[in-house]
Amino acid sequence: MAALLLSSGDAQCSVWLHQPEHVCAMTTCSIRPVSAAALCAATALWLLIVDNAGFWRTLWAARDLSSSRSILAMVALAAVLWLLFSLILRMLCWRWVGKPLLATVLLVSALAAHFIGNYGVLIDKGMIRNVLETDWREAADLSSAALWWDFAWRGLLPAALLLAMPVKRQRWPAVAAGVARHALALTLLLLAALTAFYADYAAAARNHRELRHLLTPTNVANSFVGLWKGRARPAAALITVGADAVRPAAAGSRKPLLVVLVVGETARAANFSLGGYARATNQALAGKGVVYFDKVTSCGTDTASSLPCMFSDLGAQRFSVAAAAARENALDVLQRAGVAVRWLDNNSGCKGVCQRVDTQFPGQGAMAGPCGPEECFDEVLLRGFRAAMTGPATGQDSLVVLHMKGSHGPAYYKRYPSGARRFAPTCDTNQIQSCERQALINTYDNSIAYTSEVLAQTIDWLAGESERMDSLLLYVSDHGESLGEGKVYLHGLPMLLAPTEQTAIPMMAWLSTGIASRLQIDAGALQGVAGGTYSHDNLFHTLLGAFGTQTQAYRPELDLWAAARAARRTRETAATR
């Protein structure tokens, strides 16, 4: 960018050297002021060349290799984008805020380019939401020397040079005339490009929808605007869901019912041995009597959208983050129906789902046991859970949600204690794209194996309390994860573009011995329906069904327990014939 700016600024330098008895050197360098238009044009060219490698690489891969026409189409598109970026920046480049604004664009674009290039992520509204809602621990997991080096040369260096460049003032008539000429040139070039290459552009846009999420910085700007529009709407009154919710009176001899919902984090079904994965990642659950559902789909690819969606009655087809935030969820309905609801969190929060129920963070302030200096392992949830459930039974049915840290990346090696390291070698860095693929998979598998150990310990505790309460455990992940397939890492791709690794999730259930008579199901009946196709849409109705909640919001065809009851009745009927 220095060459771009100096060439447009007509630098003049002169050096005088005088050396009688000692060396004395003096250098003076004066740079003539550049026009705002030249500054914006240089910035736009830097953005296109340096910060859009992912965009051009994807477009290059989509072209017809044997056609010179495709290459000409790319050249024409590059020229159009340069004029477009230059014009947008010029119209934003006001006297006092112009250079700071351009510098900000360079810094933000540098960060976006780093994550697109290194992790294969796409920048959309959901990704920006994740950035804004993350906590410092998750942000620290993404920090690395590579990130700061990228940020320095892509962002800080050109921004500093830009801020140091003097800009000459121009009168408004000259500025307006220059903008008008620029807009006219852009319009003519755009019309010519569309006339010549419309079919090429239309095919690329249709077959590679990710392109608009790769073009920096418009991807960031569009995502921020979309997110701001949603949040700028005036807050409406909270919509009540299941206002008619009631539960039938329990028999006097019936024990309290405890439902434990474990929400996994970034666990993908492809790496669960219960679902056919070759490695024993679920060995801790062997012999525990769990029922595994191997065809389950998430309703999002990031926690900020999946978590509200899975507790909502809207379903994936009608869901939006804004719509879910404006209405009650399954926790509210159950609490209104008389169920004691408690949320225990070892993650970055519940994304608004638990704001009206009792919420605790067992790891906060913890200094021993499963907690380290930065964060706690998921065993801390068991500590909080046992503490909450120990003591004389109150007779009230309860739902306890355990929100795990799970397999959150990219620092997978931080998600399990050293004693749980089953597979080696491991990728003990957050720069996962630099690791050998097998080491990365080993590390991720270790996190899944540790999750299995925590689930096994929870099941053991529940089984030991069977004389005191009837209980069931349901585990389901919020979304999956990419581990380098197609050079894509982490998660958060738009659902229309997301690979199976980010949407196929594990789900499993465990039933105590006393639950059969209560819910009129058993593990065999549940196993009979486990091969069906399910999604997060089932969770709302399955939770209500576990407590026998009666409301118009409840849909029995989406209730896993209702499906198991129907399967049991069918089996019993067939046996009597």
HUCOR-V304051 format. One record per backbone hydrogen bond with DSSP energy under -0.5 kcal/mol. NH is the residue of the N-H (numbers start at 1). CO is the residue of the C=O. If there is no record, write none. Layout:
((NH:CO) (NH:CO))
//
This chain:
((5:1) (6:2) (7:3) (8:4) (9:5) (10:6) (11:6) (12:30) (14:28) (16:26) (18:24) (24:18) (26:16) (28:14) (30:12) (32:9) (32:10) (34:166) (39:35) (40:36) (41:37) (42:38) (43:39) (44:40) (45:41) (46:42) (47:43) (48:44) (49:45) (50:46) (51:46) (51:47) (56:52) (57:53) (58:54) (59:55) (60:56) (61:57) (62:58) (63:59) (63:60) (65:63) (67:64) (68:66) (70:67) (71:67) (72:68) (73:69) (74:70) (75:71) (76:72) (77:73) (78:74) (79:75) (80:76) (81:77) (82:78) (83:79) (84:80) (85:81) (86:82) (87:83) (88:84) (89:85) (90:86) (91:87) (92:88) (93:89) (93:90) (94:92) (98:94) (101:97) (102:98) (103:99) (104:100) (105:101) (106:102) (107:103) (108:104) (109:105) (110:106) (111:107) (112:108) (113:109) (114:110) (115:111) (116:112) (117:113) (118:114) (119:115) (120:116) (121:115) (123:213) (124:122) (128:124) (129:125) (130:126) (131:127) (132:128) (133:129) (134:130) (134:131) (139:135) (140:136) (141:137) (142:138) (142:139) (143:139) (143:140) (148:144) (149:145) (150:146) (151:147) (152:148) (153:149) (154:150) (155:151) (156:151) (157:152) (159:155) (160:156) (161:157) (162:158) (163:159) (164:160) (165:161) (165:162) (168:34) (175:171) (176:172) (177:173) (178:174) (179:175) (180:176) (181:177) (182:178) (183:179) (184:180) (185:181) (186:182) (187:183) (188:184) (189:185) (190:186) (191:187) (192:188) (193:189) (194:190) (195:191) (196:192) (197:193) (198:194) (201:197) (202:198) (203:199) (204:200) (205:201) (206:202) (207:203) (208:204) (211:208) (212:209) (213:210) (214:210) (214:211) (215:211) (216:214) (219:215) (221:217) (222:218) (223:219) (224:220) (225:221) (226:222) (227:223) (228:224) (229:225) (230:226) (231:227) (232:228) (233:229) (239:326) (245:242) (246:550) (248:548) (254:251) (256:468) (258:470) (259:257) (259:398) (260:258) (260:472) (261:259) (261:400) (262:260) (262:474) (263:261) (263:402) (264:262) (264:476) (268:266) (269:504) (271:268) (272:269) (273:271) (275:272) (276:273) (277:272) (281:279) (283:280) (285:282) (286:283) (288:285) (291:509) (292:290) (293:507) (294:292) (294:530) (296:505) (297:534) (298:503) (305:302) (306:302) (307:303) (309:305) (310:306) (311:307) (312:308) (312:309) (318:314) (318:315) (319:315) (324:320) (325:321) (326:322) (327:324) (328:239) (330:311) (333:329) (334:330) (335:331) (336:332) (337:333) (338:335) (339:334) (340:397) (341:339) (342:399) (343:358) (344:401) (345:360) (346:403) (353:350) (355:352) (357:354) (358:341) (360:343) (362:360) (363:345) (364:361) (366:363) (371:368) (372:375) (377:370) (380:377) (381:378) (382:378) (382:379) (383:379) (384:380) (385:381) (386:382) (387:383) (388:384) (389:385) (390:386) (398:257) (399:340) (400:259) (401:342) (402:261) (402:400) (403:344) (403:401) (404:263) (404:402) (407:265) (408:405) (412:410) (414:411) (415:412) (416:413) (420:417) (421:418) (422:420) (427:439) (428:426) (429:427) (432:430) (434:431) (435:432) (440:436) (441:437) (442:438) (443:439) (444:440) (445:441) (446:442) (447:443) (448:444) (449:445) (450:446) (451:447) (452:448) (453:449) (454:450) (455:451) (456:452) (457:453) (458:454) (459:455) (460:456) (461:457) (462:458) (463:459) (464:460) (465:461) (465:462) (466:463) (468:465) (469:465) (470:256) (472:258) (473:510) (474:260) (475:508) (476:262) (477:506) (478:264) (480:502) (481:501) (482:490) (484:488) (487:484) (488:485) (489:119) (490:482) (492:301) (497:494) (498:494) (502:499) (503:499) (503:500) (504:500) (505:296) (505:503) (507:293) (508:475) (509:291) (510:473) (512:471) (515:512) (518:514) (519:515) (520:516) (521:516) (526:522) (527:523) (528:524) (529:525) (529:526) (530:526) (532:529) (534:295) (534:532) (536:297) (538:535) (539:536) (540:536) (541:537) (542:538) (543:539) (544:540) (545:541) (546:542) (547:543) (547:544) (548:545) (549:544) (550:246) (551:549) (554:551) (556:554) (558:555) (559:556) (560:558) (563:559) (564:560) (565:561) (566:562) (567:563) (568:564) (569:565) (570:566) (571:567) (572:568) (573:569) (574:570) (575:571) (576:572) (577:573) (577:574))
//
